[in-house]
């Protein structure tokens, strides 16, 4: 069984990390727009995809956030989505800094 952690990538995906980050940055922009438009179904679609590919890249907390956001979408809770997105933004910034070093 494969295990993923933030400290060590199981496979060498480091060369793909800049592209991964760019795509998450684009997701943040889309999610912000969706929040403004109250397009919760698109937010759910975006964060659902995070659950499948974030952990192998060393971003397991992004999976946790996706689960929280999906639950908030189900509850039609835009405030909770926005609050969790603040967590995501901070986490992605932290990860950018870690991979720069």
HELIX and SHEET records of a PDB file:
HELIX    1   1 UNK A   14  UNK A   16  5                                   3    
HELIX    2   2 UNK A   17  UNK A   37  1                                  21    
HELIX    3   3 UNK A   40  UNK A   53  1                                  14    
HELIX    4   4 UNK A   55  UNK A   57  5                                   3    
HELIX    5   5 UNK A   60  UNK A   74  1                                  15    
HELIX    6   6 UNK A   78  UNK A  100  1                                  23    
END                                                                             
